[in-house]
Amino acid sequence: MNKYEKELFLQLCRFEEKSSRLEILTDKYASEEVLGYLFCNRMQAAAYGTLEKGGLLSRLNREFRNSLADAYRQNLEKNESFFKCADMLYKTLSSQKGKYAMLKGALLCGLYPAGYRTSNDIDLLTHPESVTALGEALSDAGFRQGSVQGGVFKPATRREIIESKMTRGETVPYILEVRLPYMRYFEVDINFSLDYKNSDTQSLSSMLERAEEVTTGSATIITLDKYDFFIHLCSHLYKEATTLPWIKMRRDMTLYKFSDIYLLLNRLTDDDLRKTLERARRLGMGDICGCVILWTSELLGIPEDNAQRTARAYLKGNYDILHTVIAPSEHKRFIYTEKNIQNRFFAKNRESLLKEI
């Protein structure tokens, strides 16, 4: 993509704002490459909404416009199925209140404008001591551990179940066939460690103690409070963006994950942000949250604001965190030679930008 196509892609992803540049960019640079990037980064429905609000849909060629419109309508229908599943899960785990919190998409699908965000599963955060009880409740409701391959459920082996617990801090997914529109199977993942540090059960317990019941979309769920939810989302994105295997899979910088941070930052007041980062500091994650805020701001081209200034204050000059990658199994560390986050995002091979240190 040329620089104007890249600019258009990023402008379409900034669905919370109006852009004076969007009309010019849409007229000239709504290319197949832009469309592909929107779909590969799961931002096609948000782009549709941005264009609709700007009155620009009629200026697109038919195939570009219809692709976005169809994706948006599909997302709306898929989310109806997802909220039914989320509500069902809440009822299934009624005896386990106080032991878990639903993460990421379980809440976010209802926070975004309708249809902008979808999720294929629900992640549960729990204490290691509660894993067995949660698993039994899911099994009693008909869930089975395994994976879906080619649209067919494949049961997990005992070895796979044990290895997942030992090495990944999560269980093999629990899957239930629900046969709903755009969701034949409903998947639940149980996480019993925080992404940034598997052994830190104290922070985990502290987060779970503050979990609360909320309504999102048409579902009732139990999730982390708004401060811890943001902190966990940052820690999860940070883990994926700074771990070599994720970079090799090109799953390290999918834009919808940065969009989640963008959405929440726009929902936080300055006082909320201060409380969030102070809470993150007490949990040992102040630098991680600061890093993710700066990544998101630079990637989406957000003008200098209080969030960025506050994030820099929490980093205390430790800007290496913005560019450092680890290879856990090899006990190696790398640094990005490309410091510009937008250039890094659009690079065809991010692994080639790494230098071992």
N, C-alpha and C positions, 0 to 999 in steps of 0.2 A: 504493500500500500504506500501511496505517496503521503506527504505530510498533511495534506488537506483531508484525505480519506481518514487518516488517523485522528485528526481533530474532530471530524464529524462523528466517528465512532464514539469518542469520549464524550462529546457534547450530548449525544443521544442517551448516554448512560447517566447523565446528570439530570435525572427526571424531577428533582426537587426545585430546579431553577429555570428561569427564562433566559434565553441566549439571543443576543442581537445578531450573532453570527450564524445561527442555525438555518435561517432561510437561504442565505447565500450558499452555504455548504451543501444543503440538501439539493438545491437546484443543479449543482455541478458535480457533486462527488458521491452520490448515493450509488455506489458501485456494487458489483457482485462480491468483492472482497470485504466491503463493509458489512454486507448482509451476512456473509459467512462468519465474520468475527462476532457479530451479535448472537448468532445461534450457538457458536462454539463456546461462548462465554455466558450463555443462559440469560442474555439481556434483551432478547427479541421483543418480549411483551412490554418491558419498560420503555424500549425505543418506540414501540407503537403508541404508548400513552404520551410520550414526549411530543411526538409528531402530531398526534390528535389534538392535544392542548394548544399547540402552536398553529393549528389550522393548516398543516403542511402535507397532509396525506395525499391530497389531490395532485400535488406537484411531483409525486413519485411515479416511476413507471409501474405498470400494473402488476408485474410479477413481484417486484420488491414490496409493494403495498400489500398485496394479497398474502404473501408469505408471512408478513408481520401480523396481519389481521387474523389469519387462521391460527397462528401460534398463540395469540392473545386469547382467542375464544377457547382454544384447547386448554390453556392454563386455567381459565375460569372454571371449566368443567372438571378438570383434574383436581383443583382445590376443593371442590364440593366433595369429591371422594376422599381427599386427604383429611378434611375436617371431620368427616364421619368416622374415619379411622382413629383420629386423635381423640375424639370424644369416647369412642369405644375403648381405647386403651386406658383412658382416665378411669372409666368404670371397671375395667378388668383389674386394675391395680388399686381399687378402693380400699382394700385391706392393708395396703403398703404405704399409706400416706405418712409423710415424714421421713421416708427412706430414699426418696429419689426426686429428681427434677428433670423435666423435659427440656431439651436444648435446641438451639439453632432454628431450623425450619418450623418446628412445632409452634413457636411463637412468631417468628418472622413472617410467615405466610399471611398472617392476619394483620401485621403491622404495616406492610406495604400496601399501596393502592391495590384494589382487587385485581388479581391475575398477574401482577408483576413478578411475583416470586412463587416458585413451587418447591416441593420437596418430595423425594422418593422414599423417605424413611423417617423414623423418629429415633433420635439418640437419647438415651437415659443416662443421667449421671447419678451414681450411687456410691455408697461406701463398700469396700470389699466384703465386709461382713453381711451385707444385704443382697449380694449377687444371687445366692442360692434361693432365697425366698422370692425374689422377683422372677427368677427363671422358672420356679415351680408354678407361680401364678400365671405366667404366660403359657406354660405347657398345659396347665389345666384348662386354659381357654382355647386350646387347639393349635398353638404355635409350635413349630418344629425348627430345630437348629439346622442350618444349611445355607445354600445359596441358590439363586435362580440363574440357570445357564440356558440360553437359547429359548427362554420362555418356559422352561421346565424346572421344577424344584428338584434339587439334588441334596439329599441328607448329608450332614457332616459326619466324618468319622470321629471316633473317640480321640484319636491322635490330634486331629485338627482342633477339636474343642479344647484339649489340654494346652496345645501350643499357643493358641490365641490368648488364653488367660495368662500364660507364663511370659509371653514376649511382647504383647501389644497393649496390655492394660484394658482389654475389652473382651467380650465374649463373641463367639461365632454368632452371627445374626439369628434372631428368632423370626420366623416367617409364617404368615397365615395367608391362605388363599381367600381373597375377599370378592373377587370378580366384579369390581366396580369400574365405571368408565375411566380409562387411562390408568387404572391401578388394579391389575389382576391380583398382585401379591402385595401385602403390607408387611414391611420389614421393621423390626425393632432391634437396635444395637444397645447393649448395656456396657457403659464405660465406668470403670471403677478406679480411674486415675486421671489426674489433670494432664493435659497434653504436654505442658512444658516441663513437668518433673514428676515421673511416675510414682516416686516414693513419698510425696508430700501429702499424707492423709490428714494432717492438721488443717491445711487450707481447704481441702475437700470437705471436711466436716463442717468447717466454718461457713462455707457456701451453702451446704445443704440445710443447715440450721435456719437460714434466712429465706428458704424457698417459700413461694406463695402461690395461691390459687388465682388464676386469671381467666378471662374469656378472650379468645382469639378467633376471629372468623366466627363460625357457628359452633366452636368447640370450647369446652372447659378443660384446662390443663393445669398442671403444677409445674412451675418453672422457677428459675433463679430470680432474685429481685433484680431491678433494672441495673444496678451497679455491677453486681456479680455477673449478670448475663453479658454485659458489654465486655467485662474483663475476660470471661471465658472465651467469648468469640474472638477476642484479640489473641489469646494464647493459642487457640486452635489454628487461626490463620498463620500466626508466627511459626508454629511448628512446621506446617506444610511448606511455607515459603523459604524456610531455612534448612531443610533436610534434603540431602542429595537424592535419595530415591524418588522423592516427589518431583524434583526438578527433572530427573531423567524421564519420568512419566508425563511431563508437561502438565502436571496437576497442581503446580505450586502457585500460580498467579491467575487462576480463573477469575474473571472480573466480578462475577456476582458475589464472591466472598468479600471483595473490597466494597462492593455496593452495600452490603449489609452494614459495614462500619459507617459508610457515608450516610445511610438512612438513620442510624442511631445517633450519630453526631448531630444531625439536624433536629433530633428530638430532645437532645440534652440542653438544658440551660447552662449558663456559665457556672452556676452554683452546682448543678448536677455533675458537670465535668470535673470540677474541683473535688467533689466528694468521691467520684469514681476513681480518679487518679490517686487520691489519698488512700482509699481502700485498696487499690492495686499495690501501692507502695507497702502497705502493712502486710499484704499477702506475698510480697517479694516479686511482684510483676509490674511495677511502675515503669521500668524501662521497656518491657515488652509492649505495654499499651502505648507508650510514647512512640515507639518505633512504628507500630501499625498505624497510628494516627498520621504520622508523617508520610509513610508509604502511600496511604489512601489519598491524602491531600495532594501529593505530588503527582500521583498517577492520574487522578481525575482533573488536575489543573485547577484546584481550588485556590483562590487568592488568599494571601496571608490573613489569618484570623486568630482569634483567641485560643482555639483548640491547638493550633500549631505552636503558638508561643508557649502555651502551658506544657505541651508535650516536650518541647526542647528543654524546658526548665527541669523536667523530670529525668531527662537523659543526662543532664549535667556534663555535656561535652562528649559523652560516649557515643559518637556517631558511627563507630565501627559496627555497632549492632545492626545498622541499616544495611550492611553489605556482607555480613558474615554467614557462612553456610557450614553445616557439619555433616559428616558421614559417620553415623553412630557405630555401625558394625566394624568400620575400619579405623575408628578413633582418629579421624583426620578432620582438619579445619581448612576452609577455603575462604577467599575474599573475592568479591565481584570486582573485576577491572572496570566494568561499566557502572558508574555511580548514579547516572540518571535513571530514575525509576520508570519513566515512560519508555525510554530506549530499551531498557531491560525487558519490559513487558512485551514489546513488539519484536524482540529478537527471535529469530527462527530457531536458534540453538543456545539457550541460556547456559547450558553446561559448558560451552566453549568460552564463556566469559569468566569462568572461575579460575583462580590461581591458588594453588595449595600454599598454606602458611604453616 
